[in-house]
Amino acid sequence: MKNTNHPNHFRVGELNPSQLLYSFGVGAIVDLPQISVIVSGLDDWTQDPNYVREIKEDRLLIGLKSAVGHHIQRMYSLPTNSDQSPNPFEQESLIGVPVGTFPKWMVCPSCRTLASVEAGFFELRPDMYHPDRTRYVHSNCPRAKKPPTVLPARFLVACEKGHLDDFPWIDFVHSFGEKPCSGNSSVTLQEYGPSGEARDLFIHCDTCGNRRQMAEAFGRDNREKLPICSARRPHLHDLDPDGCELHMRPILLGASNLWFPQVMSAIAIPATLDKLSVLVDDHWSVLNEITSLDILKFAQKTGQLKALAEYPLEEIWGVIQSKRDTGIPSEESEQYPDLLLPEWTAFSSGNEQLRSADFQLRKVSSPDKYRLLISKVVLADRLREVKALAGFTRIDSPGELDDSDEEQRIDAVPLSRSKINWVPAVEVRGEGIFIQFDEAKIQTWLAKPEVQEQERFFLNAHMEWRKARNFENPSANFPGMRYILLHTFSHILMRQIVLECGYSQASIRERIYSRNPEVDGGPMAGILLYTSAPDSEGTLGGLVNLGTPESLGHHIEVALESATLCTSDPTCSEHRPEYGNATLHAAACHACTFAPETSCEKGNRYLDRAVLVSTISNNELAFFG
């Protein structure tokens, strides 16, 4: 990462590609060892082909067009310089993701002076050879012999529209309605207590003597007393042209609800069984630049077409033209694309002939003990997943972009000031296990009165959860008991197989294929557990090795047995989905069912151990009874 808020840009730290999508993407605040920075918008990112490359995945691009806008034409990798120069003063050493200093207000730990870095109190001291040591210091601190490193102010203001700004310290200490002191007010942040909580912090104006407790800024009633949001977008270095009518909301630096990414992903599925077409797809990043048969002949002579050497050039050129003619549709469509149906079709068919360099399936037998419930097991020895950042939200997570609910996409904060025609993306390769459940058994289970009653409890909780977040249609997008069954099974199996597969739980992800028969593309009832890595070779096979009938049957049995009891029982097993509107789960908690945020596609919502096995509080819902 490089700081762009300084005339002479310099590196300030490093992050891996997945972090720049899921934790510290555009608009997110990154806490570095000495300073905090915010990742800048895409207008400031480089598109130099020497440092970025285009990532191809047609189905995902169609989804991005529908979700973000039809101006999106490409996906680019994150800017990196593989040949990193040891000289920090060379331009190539500064290639990376641009960031800017934020928050701008800092506090001196010695004298407690609180001021903006633009006020001249604090001095930036970059360390070109050790970027992680870059810091701001208080050169004229009256209470320290050496200039102390100043710390970012812990309080910010934000709103539900994604706007973010420094806390209005000067106006706050003067109670907003009062006229601030004449001239430049000098304020300090005083702490009277060991807890560090807002009730122990006081803002003091050294000029007029005004003093105010930080606790007066927090709470529902106090928010109405705060000014209207400034509509600032610090990642874009501007103000929202549409303005904002919401009141500011104080929020802590580093709060978990300060930034929620909206990431879209798709698994690359070969569109045809024709070997030449699959090879063209695999090498499309090169072949897409070929515009004539003569250029194709030149590419063959220079050794760029070794993988297609057995095919005539005219035949290759015909496939290239056909793919280009039937590529991404340019016409605008309001219909959200179905990203899961092609994946479900490929996995549920178990067709081993449908393969490419990044997609290889292997069908195996279902575990004997669960043959009546599990109809199919398919091992994916190779998978390629493309993930793209489509936007982000603050305060509340509106849901997954894969959902076809328009309400869940309208409040995403833009990634750029102008309509840039690309978004950042990463591609990862790995392996997975696909498990398909018997549809007849699913239908029989769903027809049970006890299951239908539990579904009503979940639906009521779902509606209350959406009402609390001001969705216009509270009952929309309810996944149903089919999804809850598959989702819970996915979680308990994930927790079990990580004990032997060699990967951490956070590195394994789930894809739930759940759809009722009356819905287009249905019925679906399956899960895919997969792991992936940015390395071109993917992962090492530790996961698919557990997919053999004997091994998978053993892990399912142990997982189900573990799900019958939880260390938090009976509290966990007695939990009902309608308890409050902060969560949407029944018998589930961190001790038995929850998964890391990087693994779960629904934020640990819609989970219930009782739908799988008998618990100490419920023995009427168990699918595996």
C-alpha positions as CSV (number, residue, x, y, z in Angstrom):
1,M,0.0,0.0,0.0
2,K,1.1,3.5,-0.7
3,N,0.1,6.8,1.0
4,T,-1.2,9.3,-1.5
5,N,-1.9,12.1,0.9
6,H,1.7,13.3,0.7
7,P,3.5,15.1,-2.1
8,N,6.1,12.4,-2.1
9,H,4.3,9.1,-2.1
10,F,5.7,6.3,0.0
11,R,4.9,2.7,1.0
12,V,3.2,2.2,4.4
13,G,2.5,-1.5,4.7
14,E,1.4,-4.8,3.0
15,L,-1.8,-6.9,2.8
16,N,-2.6,-10.1,1.0
17,P,-5.2,-10.1,-1.9
18,S,-8.0,-11.8,0.1
19,Q,-7.7,-9.1,2.8
20,L,-8.1,-6.4,0.2
21,L,-11.5,-7.9,-0.7
22,Y,-12.9,-9.2,2.5
23,S,-11.3,-7.0,5.3
24,F,-9.6,-3.9,3.9
25,G,-11.1,-3.1,0.5
26,V,-12.0,0.3,-1.0
27,G,-13.3,2.5,1.8
28,A,-12.1,0.4,4.7
29,I,-9.8,1.7,7.4
30,V,-6.5,-0.2,7.9
31,D,-4.8,0.0,11.2
32,L,-1.1,-0.1,10.6
33,P,1.5,-0.3,13.4
34,Q,1.8,3.5,13.8
35,I,-1.0,5.1,11.7
36,S,-4.4,4.4,10.3
37,V,-5.2,4.8,6.6
38,I,-8.2,4.5,4.4
39,V,-8.1,2.6,1.1
40,S,-8.7,5.0,-1.8
41,G,-11.3,4.7,-4.6
42,L,-10.6,3.1,-7.9
43,D,-9.9,6.4,-9.6
44,D,-6.5,6.4,-7.9
45,W,-5.6,2.8,-8.7
46,T,-3.2,2.0,-11.5
47,Q,-4.4,0.2,-14.7
48,D,-0.9,-0.2,-16.1
49,P,-0.8,-3.7,-17.8
50,N,2.7,-4.2,-16.4
51,Y,1.3,-4.4,-12.8
52,V,-2.3,-5.6,-13.3
53,R,-3.9,-8.2,-15.4
54,E,-7.4,-8.8,-16.6
55,I,-9.3,-11.7,-15.0
56,K,-11.9,-13.4,-17.1
57,E,-15.1,-15.0,-15.9
58,D,-18.1,-14.2,-18.1
59,R,-20.9,-15.3,-15.7
60,L,-19.5,-13.2,-12.9
61,L,-19.1,-10.2,-15.2
62,I,-22.8,-10.4,-16.1
63,G,-23.7,-10.4,-12.4
64,L,-21.6,-7.4,-11.8
65,K,-23.3,-5.5,-14.7
66,S,-26.6,-6.2,-13.1
67,A,-25.6,-5.4,-9.6
68,V,-23.3,-2.4,-10.1
69,G,-24.1,-1.1,-13.6
70,H,-23.7,-1.8,-17.2
71,H,-20.6,0.4,-17.4
72,I,-18.6,-2.5,-15.8
73,Q,-16.7,-4.2,-18.6
74,R,-13.7,-5.8,-16.9
75,M,-12.2,-7.3,-13.8
76,Y,-8.6,-6.5,-12.9
77,S,-6.2,-8.1,-10.4
78,L,-4.8,-6.0,-7.6
79,P,-1.8,-3.9,-8.6
80,T,1.4,-5.6,-7.6
81,N,5.1,-5.5,-8.7
82,S,6.5,-9.0,-8.7
83,D,10.0,-7.6,-9.3
84,Q,10.0,-5.4,-6.2
85,S,13.0,-3.0,-6.3
86,P,15.0,-2.8,-3.1
87,N,15.4,0.9,-3.7
88,P,12.4,2.7,-2.1
89,F,13.0,5.8,-4.1
90,E,12.4,4.2,-7.5
91,Q,8.9,4.6,-8.9
92,E,8.4,0.8,-9.3
93,S,8.7,0.3,-5.5
94,L,5.5,2.5,-5.0
95,I,3.2,0.2,-7.1
96,G,0.4,-0.9,-4.9
97,V,-3.0,0.0,-3.5
98,P,-3.3,3.7,-2.8
99,V,-4.4,4.8,0.7
100,G,-4.7,8.1,2.5
101,T,-4.3,9.1,6.2
102,F,-7.6,8.7,8.1
103,P,-8.7,9.7,10.6
104,K,-7.1,13.1,10.2
105,W,-7.5,13.9,13.9
106,M,-4.8,12.6,16.2
107,V,-4.1,12.7,19.9
108,C,-0.8,13.0,21.7
109,P,-0.4,10.3,24.4
110,S,1.7,12.6,26.6
111,C,0.0,16.0,26.6
112,R,-3.4,14.8,25.3
113,T,-3.4,17.5,22.6
114,L,-6.2,16.7,20.1
115,A,-5.7,18.2,16.6
116,S,-5.9,17.5,12.9
117,V,-2.8,16.6,11.0
118,E,-3.6,19.6,8.8
119,A,-3.3,22.0,11.7
120,G,0.4,21.8,11.9
121,F,0.7,20.4,15.4
122,F,1.9,17.0,14.2
123,E,4.7,16.0,11.8
124,L,4.8,13.1,9.4
125,R,7.9,11.0,9.6
126,P,8.0,8.4,6.8
127,D,10.6,5.6,7.0
128,M,11.4,4.7,3.4
129,Y,13.3,1.6,4.2
130,H,10.9,0.4,6.9
131,P,7.4,1.4,5.7
132,D,5.7,-0.1,8.8
133,R,7.5,2.5,11.0
134,T,5.9,5.5,9.2
135,R,4.3,7.7,11.9
136,Y,3.2,11.1,13.0
137,V,4.9,12.7,16.0
138,H,4.2,15.7,18.2
139,S,7.5,17.6,17.7
140,N,6.7,20.4,20.3
141,C,5.1,18.3,23.0
142,P,5.6,20.2,26.3
143,R,5.5,17.0,28.4
144,A,7.9,14.7,26.5
145,K,11.7,14.9,26.0
146,K,11.4,13.1,22.7
147,P,8.7,13.7,20.2
148,P,6.0,11.0,21.0
149,T,4.2,9.1,18.3
150,V,0.6,10.4,18.2
151,L,-2.3,8.1,17.9
152,P,-5.4,8.3,15.7
153,A,-8.5,9.6,17.5
154,R,-10.7,6.7,18.5
155,F,-14.0,8.2,17.5
156,L,-15.5,8.9,14.1
157,V,-19.0,9.7,12.7
158,A,-20.7,7.7,10.0
159,C,-24.2,7.1,8.6
160,E,-26.2,4.3,7.0
161,K,-25.6,5.7,3.5
162,G,-21.9,4.9,3.9
163,H,-20.6,8.4,4.6
164,L,-17.7,8.8,7.0
165,D,-16.0,11.7,8.7
166,D,-13.8,12.7,11.6
167,F,-15.7,13.3,14.8
168,P,-16.6,17.1,15.0
169,W,-14.5,17.7,18.1
170,I,-14.5,21.5,18.1
171,D,-18.3,21.8,17.5
172,F,-19.0,19.1,20.0
173,V,-17.1,20.6,22.9
174,H,-19.0,23.9,22.2
175,S,-22.3,22.1,22.2
176,F,-22.9,22.7,18.4
177,G,-25.5,25.4,19.0
178,E,-22.9,27.7,20.7
179,K,-20.5,29.8,18.8
180,P,-17.0,28.3,18.9
181,C,-14.1,30.3,20.3
182,S,-12.6,33.0,18.2
183,G,-9.4,32.0,16.5
184,N,-8.1,28.4,16.4
185,S,-9.4,26.5,19.5
186,S,-7.0,24.2,21.2
187,V,-8.6,21.1,22.6
188,T,-7.4,18.1,24.7
189,L,-8.8,14.7,25.3
190,Q,-8.7,14.0,29.0
191,E,-9.3,10.6,30.5
192,Y,-10.6,10.2,34.1
193,G,-10.7,6.5,34.7
194,P,-9.1,3.2,33.8
195,S,-11.8,1.8,31.6
196,G,-11.3,3.9,28.5
197,E,-15.0,4.0,27.9
198,A,-16.8,7.1,26.7
199,R,-18.1,8.0,30.1
200,D,-14.5,8.4,31.3
201,L,-13.4,10.7,28.4
202,F,-13.8,14.4,28.4
203,I,-13.2,17.0,25.6
204,H,-11.7,20.2,27.0
205,C,-11.3,23.5,25.1
206,D,-8.1,25.1,26.4
207,T,-9.2,28.5,24.9
208,C,-12.6,29.0,26.6
209,G,-12.6,26.3,29.2
210,N,-15.6,24.4,27.9
211,R,-15.7,20.7,28.9
212,R,-17.9,17.9,27.6
213,Q,-18.2,14.2,28.3
214,M,-17.9,11.9,25.3
215,A,-20.8,9.8,26.5
216,E,-23.1,12.6,25.5
217,A,-22.5,11.7,21.9
218,F,-23.7,8.1,22.1
219,G,-27.2,6.7,22.4
220,R,-30.4,6.9,20.3
221,D,-31.6,10.1,21.9
222,N,-28.2,11.8,21.7
223,R,-27.9,11.0,18.0
224,E,-30.8,13.3,17.2
225,K,-28.9,16.1,18.9
226,L,-25.9,15.6,16.6
227,P,-25.7,17.6,13.3
228,I,-26.8,16.4,9.9
229,C,-24.2,14.1,8.2
230,S,-21.5,15.9,6.2
231,A,-21.9,13.4,3.4
232,R,-18.2,13.0,3.2
233,R,-16.6,10.1,1.3
234,P,-13.0,10.1,2.4
235,H,-12.1,7.2,0.2
236,L,-13.1,9.3,-2.8
237,H,-11.8,12.6,-1.4
238,D,-15.1,14.3,-2.0
239,L,-18.6,15.0,-0.7
240,D,-21.6,13.0,-1.9
241,P,-23.3,15.2,-4.6
242,D,-26.7,13.9,-3.4
243,G,-26.0,15.1,0.1
244,C,-27.4,13.4,3.2
245,E,-30.4,14.0,5.5
246,L,-29.4,11.6,8.3
247,H,-27.9,12.6,11.6
248,M,-24.3,11.8,12.3
249,R,-23.7,8.5,14.2
250,P,-20.6,8.3,16.4
251,I,-18.7,5.1,15.9
252,L,-15.4,3.7,17.2
253,L,-12.4,3.4,15.0
254,G,-12.0,-0.3,14.3
255,A,-15.7,-1.2,15.0
256,S,-16.8,-4.3,13.2
257,N,-19.7,-2.5,11.5
258,L,-17.5,0.2,10.1
259,W,-17.2,-1.6,6.7
260,F,-19.0,-4.5,5.1
261,P,-17.8,-5.7,1.7
262,Q,-20.2,-6.7,-1.0
263,V,-18.3,-9.5,-2.8
264,M,-19.6,-11.4,-5.7
265,S,-18.1,-14.8,-6.6
266,A,-18.5,-17.5,-9.2
267,I,-16.9,-20.9,-9.8
268,A,-15.6,-21.2,-13.3
269,I,-17.6,-23.9,-15.1
270,P,-16.7,-25.1,-18.7
271,A,-19.6,-24.2,-21.0
272,T,-19.0,-27.1,-23.4
273,L,-17.6,-30.6,-23.7
274,D,-15.7,-29.6,-26.8
275,K,-12.0,-29.9,-26.0
276,L,-10.9,-27.0,-28.3
277,S,-13.5,-24.7,-26.9
278,V,-12.4,-25.5,-23.3
279,L,-8.7,-24.8,-24.3
280,V,-9.7,-21.5,-25.9
281,D,-11.5,-20.6,-22.6
282,D,-8.4,-21.5,-20.6
283,H,-6.2,-19.3,-22.7
284,W,-8.6,-16.5,-23.4
285,S,-6.5,-13.9,-21.7
286,V,-4.1,-14.3,-24.6
287,L,-6.4,-15.2,-27.4
288,N,-8.8,-12.3,-26.7
289,E,-6.1,-9.9,-27.9
290,I,-5.8,-11.7,-31.3
291,T,-7.9,-9.8,-33.9
292,S,-7.0,-11.6,-37.1
293,L,-5.8,-14.9,-38.5
294,D,-2.4,-13.3,-39.3
295,I,-1.9,-12.4,-35.7
296,L,-2.9,-15.9,-34.7
297,K,-0.2,-17.3,-37.1
298,F,2.4,-15.0,-35.6
299,A,1.4,-16.1,-32.1
300,Q,1.9,-19.7,-33.1
301,K,5.4,-19.0,-34.5
302,T,6.4,-17.3,-31.3
303,G,5.3,-20.3,-29.2
304,Q,2.3,-18.7,-27.5
305,L,-0.1,-21.5,-28.7
306,K,1.7,-24.7,-27.5
307,A,-1.5,-26.0,-25.8
308,L,-3.4,-25.8,-29.0
309,A,-0.7,-27.1,-31.3
310,E,-2.7,-30.2,-32.4
311,Y,-5.5,-28.0,-33.9
312,P,-5.5,-26.2,-37.3
313,L,-5.2,-22.5,-37.1
314,E,-8.4,-21.9,-39.1
315,E,-10.4,-24.0,-36.6
316,I,-8.9,-22.1,-33.6
317,W,-9.7,-18.8,-35.3
318,G,-13.3,-20.0,-35.8
319,V,-13.7,-20.8,-32.1
320,I,-12.2,-17.4,-31.2
321,Q,-14.7,-15.6,-33.4
322,S,-17.6,-17.6,-32.1
323,K,-16.7,-16.9,-28.5
324,R,-16.3,-13.2,-29.2
325,D,-19.6,-13.0,-31.0
326,T,-21.5,-14.8,-28.2
327,G,-19.6,-13.1,-25.3
328,I,-20.9,-10.7,-22.7
329,P,-24.3,-9.2,-23.8
330,S,-24.1,-5.5,-24.1
331,E,-27.9,-4.8,-23.9
332,E,-29.2,-3.7,-20.5
333,S,-31.3,-6.2,-18.5
334,E,-33.0,-5.7,-15.2
335,Q,-33.0,-9.4,-14.4
336,Y,-30.4,-10.5,-11.9
337,P,-28.3,-13.4,-13.3
338,D,-28.5,-16.9,-11.8
339,L,-24.9,-17.6,-10.7
340,L,-25.7,-20.8,-8.9
341,L,-27.7,-22.7,-11.5
342,P,-24.7,-23.5,-13.9
343,E,-22.7,-24.7,-10.9
344,W,-25.5,-26.9,-9.6
345,T,-26.0,-28.4,-13.0
346,A,-22.3,-29.2,-13.4
347,F,-21.9,-30.7,-9.9
348,S,-25.2,-32.6,-9.7
349,S,-24.5,-34.2,-13.1
350,G,-21.1,-35.4,-12.0
351,N,-20.0,-35.4,-15.6
352,E,-16.3,-36.2,-15.6
353,Q,-16.0,-35.3,-19.3
354,L,-16.9,-31.7,-18.4
355,R,-13.3,-30.7,-17.5
356,S,-10.7,-28.1,-18.1
357,A,-7.4,-27.1,-16.6
358,D,-9.3,-25.5,-13.7
359,F,-12.3,-27.8,-13.4
360,Q,-12.0,-31.5,-12.8
361,L,-14.7,-33.7,-11.2
362,R,-14.7,-37.2,-9.9
363,K,-17.9,-39.0,-8.9
364,V,-17.7,-41.4,-5.9
365,S,-20.2,-43.5,-4.0
366,S,-22.3,-42.1,-1.2
367,P,-21.4,-43.4,2.3
368,D,-23.3,-46.7,3.0
369,K,-24.8,-45.5,6.2
370,Y,-26.4,-42.4,4.6
371,R,-27.1,-43.8,1.1
372,L,-30.9,-43.3,1.6
373,L,-30.4,-39.6,2.5
374,I,-27.4,-38.6,0.4
375,S,-27.9,-39.3,-3.3
376,K,-24.6,-38.2,-4.7
377,V,-21.1,-37.2,-3.8
378,V,-18.8,-35.6,-6.3
379,L,-15.2,-34.6,-5.6
380,A,-13.8,-31.6,-7.3
381,D,-10.0,-32.2,-7.7
382,R,-9.6,-28.7,-9.2
383,L,-11.7,-25.6,-8.9
384,R,-11.2,-22.0,-9.9
385,E,-13.2,-19.3,-8.1
386,V,-13.2,-15.6,-9.1
387,K,-14.2,-13.0,-6.5
388,A,-14.9,-9.4,-7.2
389,L,-15.6,-6.4,-5.0
390,A,-18.8,-4.8,-6.1
391,G,-19.2,-2.2,-3.3
392,F,-19.5,-1.8,0.5
393,T,-21.8,-0.6,3.2
394,R,-21.4,0.8,6.7
395,I,-23.4,0.4,9.9
396,D,-25.5,-2.5,8.7
397,S,-24.7,-5.4,6.5
398,P,-27.5,-5.6,3.9
399,G,-26.9,-9.2,3.0
400,E,-25.1,-11.1,0.3
401,L,-25.0,-9.8,-3.2
402,D,-25.7,-13.3,-4.6
403,D,-29.3,-12.8,-3.3
404,S,-31.7,-11.6,-5.9
405,D,-33.3,-9.0,-3.6
406,E,-32.9,-5.5,-5.1
407,E,-33.3,-3.9,-1.7
408,Q,-30.1,-5.5,-0.6
409,R,-28.1,-3.7,-3.3
410,I,-29.4,-0.2,-3.5
411,D,-27.4,1.2,-0.6
412,A,-23.9,0.1,-1.7
413,V,-21.3,2.8,-1.6
414,P,-19.7,3.4,-5.0
415,L,-16.0,2.4,-5.4
416,S,-15.1,5.4,-7.6
417,R,-16.1,9.0,-8.3
418,S,-16.7,8.4,-12.0
419,K,-18.2,5.3,-13.7
420,I,-15.0,3.4,-14.0
421,N,-15.5,0.3,-16.3
422,W,-13.7,-2.2,-14.0
423,V,-13.7,-3.6,-10.5
424,P,-10.9,-5.3,-8.5
425,A,-11.0,-9.1,-8.4
426,V,-8.9,-12.1,-7.3
427,E,-8.9,-15.6,-8.7
428,V,-8.1,-18.6,-6.5
429,R,-7.8,-22.3,-7.2
430,G,-8.5,-25.2,-4.9
431,E,-10.6,-28.3,-4.4
432,G,-13.9,-29.3,-2.9
433,I,-16.5,-31.9,-1.9
434,F,-20.1,-31.7,-3.3
435,I,-22.9,-33.5,-1.4
436,Q,-26.3,-33.8,-2.9
437,F,-29.3,-34.8,-0.7
438,D,-32.2,-37.0,-1.9
439,E,-35.0,-34.8,-2.9
440,A,-37.8,-37.2,-1.9
441,K,-36.4,-37.4,1.6
442,I,-36.2,-33.6,1.8
443,Q,-39.8,-33.3,0.7
444,T,-40.9,-35.8,3.3
445,W,-39.1,-34.0,6.0
446,L,-40.4,-30.6,5.0
447,A,-44.0,-31.9,5.2
448,K,-43.7,-32.8,8.9
449,P,-45.9,-30.5,11.1
450,E,-43.1,-29.9,13.5
451,V,-40.8,-28.7,10.7
452,Q,-43.5,-26.4,9.4
453,E,-44.1,-24.9,12.8
454,Q,-40.3,-24.3,13.2
455,E,-40.4,-22.6,9.8
456,R,-43.0,-20.2,11.1
457,F,-40.8,-19.3,14.0
458,F,-37.9,-18.6,11.7
459,L,-40.1,-16.6,9.3
460,N,-41.3,-14.3,12.1
461,A,-37.7,-13.8,13.3
462,H,-36.7,-13.1,9.7
463,M,-39.4,-10.4,9.3
464,E,-38.4,-8.8,12.6
465,W,-34.8,-8.7,11.6
466,R,-35.6,-7.0,8.3
467,K,-38.0,-4.6,9.9
468,A,-35.3,-3.5,12.3
469,R,-33.1,-2.7,9.2
470,N,-35.9,-0.8,7.4
471,F,-36.4,-3.2,4.5
472,E,-39.7,-2.4,2.7
473,N,-40.7,-6.1,2.2
474,P,-40.0,-7.9,5.5
475,S,-40.9,-11.4,4.3
476,A,-38.8,-11.3,1.1
477,N,-35.8,-13.5,0.7
478,F,-36.7,-16.0,3.5
479,P,-34.6,-19.1,2.7
480,G,-36.9,-21.6,4.3
481,M,-36.2,-24.8,6.3
482,R,-34.6,-26.5,3.3
483,Y,-31.8,-23.9,3.4
484,I,-31.6,-24.1,7.3
485,L,-31.1,-27.9,7.0
486,L,-28.4,-27.7,4.4
487,H,-26.7,-24.7,6.0
488,T,-26.5,-26.3,9.4
489,F,-25.2,-29.6,8.0
490,S,-22.5,-27.7,6.1
491,H,-21.3,-26.0,9.3
492,I,-21.1,-29.1,11.5
493,L,-19.3,-31.0,8.7
494,M,-16.8,-28.1,8.2
495,R,-16.0,-28.1,11.8
496,Q,-15.3,-31.9,11.8
497,I,-13.2,-32.2,8.6
498,V,-10.8,-29.4,9.5
499,L,-9.5,-31.7,12.2
500,E,-8.0,-34.0,9.6
501,C,-7.8,-32.2,6.2
502,G,-4.8,-30.0,7.1
503,Y,-6.5,-26.7,6.5
504,S,-7.7,-24.1,9.1
505,Q,-11.4,-23.7,9.5
506,A,-11.2,-20.1,8.1
507,S,-9.7,-21.4,4.8
508,I,-12.7,-23.6,4.0
509,R,-15.8,-22.0,2.5
510,E,-19.3,-23.2,1.7
511,R,-21.7,-22.8,-1.2
512,I,-25.3,-23.8,-0.4
513,Y,-27.5,-24.9,-3.3
514,S,-31.0,-24.7,-2.0
515,R,-34.1,-24.1,-4.1
516,N,-37.7,-25.3,-4.0
517,P,-39.2,-27.3,-7.0
518,E,-41.5,-24.5,-8.0
519,V,-38.7,-22.0,-8.4
520,D,-36.9,-21.7,-11.7
521,G,-33.9,-24.0,-11.8
522,G,-35.2,-26.1,-8.8
523,P,-35.2,-28.3,-7.0
524,M,-31.8,-28.0,-5.5
525,A,-30.5,-29.6,-2.3
526,G,-26.8,-29.7,-2.0
527,I,-23.7,-28.2,-0.4
528,L,-20.1,-27.6,-1.7
529,L,-17.3,-27.4,0.8
530,Y,-14.2,-26.1,-0.8
531,T,-10.9,-24.5,-0.1
532,S,-8.8,-22.3,-2.4
533,A,-5.5,-20.4,-2.6
534,P,-4.1,-17.7,-4.8
535,D,-1.3,-20.0,-6.0
536,S,-1.6,-21.1,-9.6
537,E,-1.5,-24.7,-8.5
538,G,-4.3,-24.4,-6.0
539,T,-4.3,-26.5,-2.8
540,L,-2.8,-29.9,-2.1
541,G,-5.7,-32.4,-2.0
542,G,-6.1,-32.6,1.8
543,L,-9.9,-31.9,1.5
544,V,-10.9,-34.2,-1.4
545,N,-9.0,-37.1,0.2
546,L,-11.7,-37.0,2.9
547,G,-14.5,-37.5,0.3
548,T,-14.1,-41.2,-0.1
549,P,-17.2,-43.2,1.1
550,E,-15.5,-44.6,4.2
551,S,-13.8,-41.4,5.2
552,L,-16.8,-39.1,4.5
553,G,-19.2,-41.5,6.3
554,H,-17.0,-41.5,9.4
555,H,-16.8,-37.7,9.5
556,I,-20.6,-37.2,9.0
557,E,-21.2,-39.7,11.8
558,V,-18.8,-37.9,14.2
559,A,-20.2,-34.5,13.2
560,L,-23.8,-35.5,13.8
561,E,-22.8,-37.1,17.2
562,S,-21.0,-33.9,18.2
563,A,-24.1,-31.8,17.2
564,T,-26.3,-33.6,19.7
565,L,-24.6,-31.8,22.6
566,C,-23.0,-28.4,23.1
567,T,-20.9,-27.1,26.0
568,S,-23.4,-24.3,26.2
569,D,-26.4,-26.6,26.7
570,P,-29.2,-26.2,27.8
571,T,-28.9,-22.5,26.9
572,C,-27.9,-23.2,23.3
573,S,-30.5,-25.9,22.6
574,E,-33.3,-23.8,24.1
575,H,-32.5,-20.7,22.0
576,R,-35.4,-19.7,19.8
577,P,-35.0,-17.7,16.5
578,E,-37.4,-15.0,17.7
579,Y,-35.2,-14.0,20.7
580,G,-34.4,-10.5,19.7
581,N,-33.6,-9.2,16.2
582,A,-29.8,-9.2,16.3
583,T,-29.4,-12.8,15.1
584,L,-31.4,-15.4,13.1
585,H,-30.6,-18.8,14.6
586,A,-32.1,-21.4,17.0
587,A,-29.9,-24.1,18.6
588,A,-26.5,-22.8,17.4
589,C,-23.6,-20.9,19.0
590,H,-19.9,-20.4,18.7
591,A,-19.2,-23.6,20.7
592,C,-21.1,-25.9,18.4
593,T,-22.1,-24.6,15.0
594,F,-20.8,-21.1,14.1
595,A,-18.1,-20.7,11.5
596,P,-15.6,-17.9,10.7
597,E,-17.0,-15.0,8.7
598,T,-14.8,-16.0,5.7
599,S,-16.4,-19.5,5.7
600,C,-20.2,-18.8,6.1
601,E,-22.2,-17.3,3.3
602,K,-24.9,-16.0,5.6
603,G,-23.1,-14.5,8.5
604,N,-24.0,-17.4,10.9
605,R,-27.7,-16.8,10.4
606,Y,-30.3,-19.5,9.7
607,L,-28.7,-22.3,11.7
608,D,-30.4,-24.9,14.0
609,R,-28.8,-28.2,15.3
610,A,-32.2,-29.6,16.0
611,V,-33.1,-30.0,12.3
612,L,-30.2,-32.5,12.0
613,V,-30.2,-34.5,15.2
614,S,-32.1,-34.7,18.5
615,T,-31.0,-32.2,21.1
616,I,-31.7,-32.2,24.8
617,S,-34.6,-29.7,24.1
618,N,-36.0,-31.0,20.8
619,N,-36.2,-34.5,19.3
620,E,-39.0,-33.9,16.7
621,L,-37.2,-32.1,13.9
622,A,-34.1,-34.4,13.3
623,F,-33.6,-35.1,9.6
624,F,-31.0,-37.7,10.5
625,G,-33.2,-39.2,13.3
